[in-house]
Amino acid sequence: MSEIEHLNEHVQPLIPLVQSGDRGAFDRLARACRRHVYRWALSKTADMDDADDVTQEVLMRLERTVGTYRGESRFTTWLYRLTGNVAIDLQRGRTRRAKLAEREAATSPDTIWTDRLSEIHTSDIARMVKVFFQKLPDQQREIFDLVDLQGFTPAEVGRMIDMKGTTVRAHLFKARRAIRRRIIIEVPTLAEEFSE
């Protein structure tokens, strides 16, 4: 019997227990699968740190999504696809953040702000945004960070935090509006630039 067949045979009785909410069964399932998930992640990322990140994310998603496993394929096939999806998500996120960093590095403050704002230094705006960001409600702060600072799309964030895309966009709108209002109050000359 191959290692994968052995794993399938070992975890098959655990799956209905996990799907019914048995925490102990989930812990046993996660322990049984961890090494295989890490190996698959390493083959997809070619980086041990990335493979660790993917493995952690797969095990977190496994807990949330194991209820969708219907037994139409072997469990290891389903888990392998989940691992592949997480590895792709990790790569997309890194690529998106790298592109954003490149764009920010290539864009001088002069191209960001108009002449009438030249007396206000970009770092002052960044400092204010950081202060106001910390005062946002938890959900708004998390979504603002994921979308506007890390570069994920609202749809991606919805999948990440298990929330409808429309709800994510509503929280994002509220967070942006709150920060914009605070900046306008602090620096009235920005009122036209940040007007709603």
C-alpha positions as CSV (number, residue, x, y, z in Angstrom):
1,M,0.0,0.0,0.0
2,S,1.4,3.4,-1.0
3,E,1.8,6.2,1.5
4,I,-1.1,8.2,0.0
5,E,-3.4,5.2,0.1
6,H,-2.4,4.6,3.7
7,L,-3.1,8.3,4.5
8,N,-6.5,8.0,2.8
9,E,-7.4,4.9,4.7
10,H,-6.2,6.5,8.0
11,V,-8.2,9.8,7.6
12,Q,-11.4,8.5,6.0
13,P,-13.1,7.6,9.3
14,L,-12.0,11.0,10.8
15,I,-13.8,13.1,8.1
16,P,-17.4,12.6,9.2
17,L,-16.3,13.3,12.8
18,V,-14.6,16.5,11.7
19,Q,-17.6,17.5,9.6
20,S,-19.8,17.1,12.6
21,G,-17.6,19.4,14.7
22,D,-15.4,17.0,16.6
23,R,-12.3,19.1,17.5
24,G,-10.2,16.1,18.6
25,A,-10.9,14.4,15.2
26,F,-9.8,17.6,13.4
27,D,-6.5,17.7,15.4
28,R,-5.8,14.1,14.4
29,L,-6.7,14.8,10.8
30,A,-4.4,17.9,10.7
31,R,-1.5,15.9,12.3
32,A,-1.9,13.1,9.8
33,C,-2.0,15.5,6.8
34,R,0.5,18.1,7.8
35,R,3.7,16.4,6.5
36,H,2.0,15.7,3.1
37,V,0.6,19.2,2.8
38,Y,4.1,20.6,3.6
39,R,5.7,18.3,0.9
40,W,3.2,19.4,-1.7
41,A,3.6,23.1,-0.7
42,L,7.3,22.8,-1.0
43,S,7.1,21.3,-4.5
44,K,4.8,24.2,-5.6
45,T,6.8,27.1,-3.9
46,A,10.3,25.8,-3.9
47,D,10.9,27.7,-0.7
48,M,10.7,26.3,2.9
49,D,9.4,29.4,4.5
50,D,6.7,29.7,1.8
51,A,5.9,26.1,2.2
52,D,5.4,26.7,6.0
53,D,3.1,29.6,5.3
54,V,1.1,27.5,2.8
55,T,0.8,24.6,5.2
56,Q,-0.5,26.8,8.0
57,E,-3.0,28.4,5.7
58,V,-4.1,25.0,4.3
59,L,-4.7,23.7,7.8
60,M,-6.7,26.8,8.7
61,R,-8.8,26.5,5.5
62,L,-9.2,22.8,6.0
63,E,-11.0,23.4,9.3
64,R,-13.4,25.9,7.6
65,T,-13.9,24.0,4.3
66,V,-13.8,20.3,5.2
67,G,-17.6,20.4,5.2
68,T,-17.5,20.8,1.4
69,Y,-15.7,17.5,0.9
70,R,-18.3,15.1,-0.4
71,G,-16.2,12.0,-1.1
72,E,-16.4,12.3,-4.9
73,S,-12.7,11.9,-5.1
74,R,-10.1,10.7,-2.7
75,F,-9.6,13.0,0.3
76,T,-5.9,13.4,-0.6
77,T,-6.9,14.6,-4.1
78,W,-9.2,17.2,-2.6
79,L,-6.5,18.3,-0.1
80,Y,-3.9,18.5,-2.8
81,R,-6.1,20.9,-4.8
82,L,-6.7,23.0,-1.7
83,T,-2.9,23.1,-1.2
84,G,-2.4,24.2,-4.8
85,N,-5.0,26.9,-4.5
86,V,-3.4,28.3,-1.3
87,A,0.0,28.3,-3.0
88,I,-1.4,30.2,-6.0
89,D,-3.1,32.7,-3.7
90,L,0.2,33.2,-1.8
91,Q,2.1,33.8,-5.1
92,R,-0.6,36.2,-6.4
93,G,-0.5,38.2,-3.2
94,R,3.3,38.5,-3.3
95,T,3.2,39.4,-7.0
96,R,0.6,42.1,-6.4
97,R,2.5,43.5,-3.4
98,A,5.7,43.5,-5.4
99,K,4.0,45.4,-8.3
100,L,2.5,47.9,-5.8
101,A,6.0,48.4,-4.2
102,E,7.5,49.0,-7.7
103,R,4.8,51.4,-8.6
104,E,5.2,53.3,-5.3
105,A,9.0,53.4,-5.8
106,A,8.7,54.7,-9.3
107,T,6.2,57.3,-8.5
108,S,7.6,60.5,-7.0
109,P,5.5,62.6,-4.5
110,D,5.3,65.3,-7.2
111,T,3.2,63.0,-9.4
112,I,1.0,62.0,-6.5
113,W,0.0,65.4,-5.2
114,T,-0.9,68.5,-7.2
115,D,1.0,71.8,-7.0
116,R,-1.5,73.3,-4.5
117,L,-0.6,70.5,-2.1
118,S,3.1,70.9,-2.4
119,E,3.4,72.5,1.0
120,I,2.2,69.2,2.6
121,H,4.8,66.5,2.6
122,T,3.6,63.0,1.6
123,S,5.0,61.5,4.8
124,D,2.8,63.8,6.8
125,I,-0.3,62.4,5.0
126,A,1.0,58.8,5.5
127,R,1.5,59.5,9.2
128,M,-2.0,60.9,9.6
129,V,-3.5,57.9,7.7
130,K,-1.6,55.6,10.0
131,V,-3.0,57.3,13.1
132,F,-6.5,57.4,11.7
133,F,-6.2,53.8,10.5
134,Q,-5.5,52.6,14.1
135,K,-8.7,54.3,15.3
136,L,-11.0,52.4,12.8
137,P,-13.2,49.7,14.1
138,D,-11.5,46.2,13.9
139,Q,-13.4,45.0,10.8
140,Q,-12.9,48.2,8.9
141,R,-9.2,48.3,9.8
142,E,-8.6,44.7,8.7
143,I,-10.4,45.2,5.4
144,F,-8.7,48.6,4.7
145,D,-5.3,46.9,5.4
146,L,-6.0,43.9,3.2
147,V,-7.4,45.9,0.2
148,D,-5.7,49.3,0.3
149,L,-2.4,48.5,1.9
150,Q,-1.7,44.9,0.9
151,G,-3.4,45.0,-2.5
152,F,-6.0,42.2,-2.3
153,T,-9.3,42.6,-4.2
154,P,-12.5,42.9,-2.2
155,A,-13.5,39.5,-3.6
156,E,-10.3,37.9,-2.4
157,V,-10.7,39.5,1.0
158,G,-14.3,38.1,1.2
159,R,-13.0,34.6,0.6
160,M,-10.2,35.1,3.1
161,I,-12.4,36.3,6.0
162,D,-15.6,34.5,4.9
163,M,-17.6,37.6,4.2
164,K,-19.8,38.6,1.2
165,G,-18.0,40.8,-1.3
166,T,-20.7,43.5,-0.9
167,T,-20.1,43.6,2.8
168,V,-16.4,43.9,2.3
169,R,-16.9,46.8,0.0
170,A,-19.3,48.5,2.4
171,H,-16.7,48.2,5.2
172,L,-14.0,49.5,2.9
173,F,-16.1,52.4,1.8
174,K,-16.8,53.3,5.5
175,A,-13.1,53.0,6.4
176,R,-11.9,55.2,3.4
177,R,-14.6,57.8,4.2
178,A,-13.6,57.9,7.9
179,I,-10.0,58.4,7.1
180,R,-10.7,61.0,4.4
181,R,-12.9,63.0,6.7
182,R,-10.3,63.0,9.5
183,I,-7.6,64.2,7.0
184,I,-9.9,67.0,5.7
185,I,-10.5,68.1,9.3
186,E,-6.7,68.1,10.1
187,V,-5.6,69.7,6.8
188,P,-8.5,71.8,5.3
189,T,-6.4,72.5,2.2
190,L,-6.9,68.9,1.2
191,A,-10.7,69.3,1.2
192,E,-10.9,69.5,-2.6
193,E,-8.4,66.6,-3.2
194,F,-10.3,64.3,-0.8
195,S,-13.8,65.5,-1.4
196,E,-16.4,62.7,-1.6
